[in-house]
Amino acid sequence: MLIALTLAWEIWLAPLRPGGSMLALKSLPLALPLGGVLAGRRHTYQWSCLLILAYLLEGLARSWTDDGVSYVLAISEIALAVLYLAAAIAYIRASRAAARVTPAAPA
């Protein structure tokens, strides 16, 4: 959802320049962890939490400085980033607990 939001924001909804801007490329880093997240790789969830913090900070900065539609989009970006962080942390904790419970194979 955050990928779609950032693309729509910078191309159609509230671009910095009419017709869209190159700032739409900010959604590309979100595609990097997509495969690992969909595959359920715990390590990918861990480092993607660091990546998502950049989007959280951008949303905070733009909610502070922008108004109108851009303000609403910034608040949406904040909400999606926080939602991802909470879900990723919950998954990391659950998968760590499940890894501890799984018995080792007999030697």
Protein Blocks (a to p, Z undefined) as FASTA:
>chain_A
ZZmmmmmmmmmmmpfbghiafklmmmmmmmmmmmmmmnopaklmmmmmmmmmmmmmmmmm
mmmmmgcjllmmmmmmmmmmmmmmmmmmmmmmmmmmmmmmpccddZZ
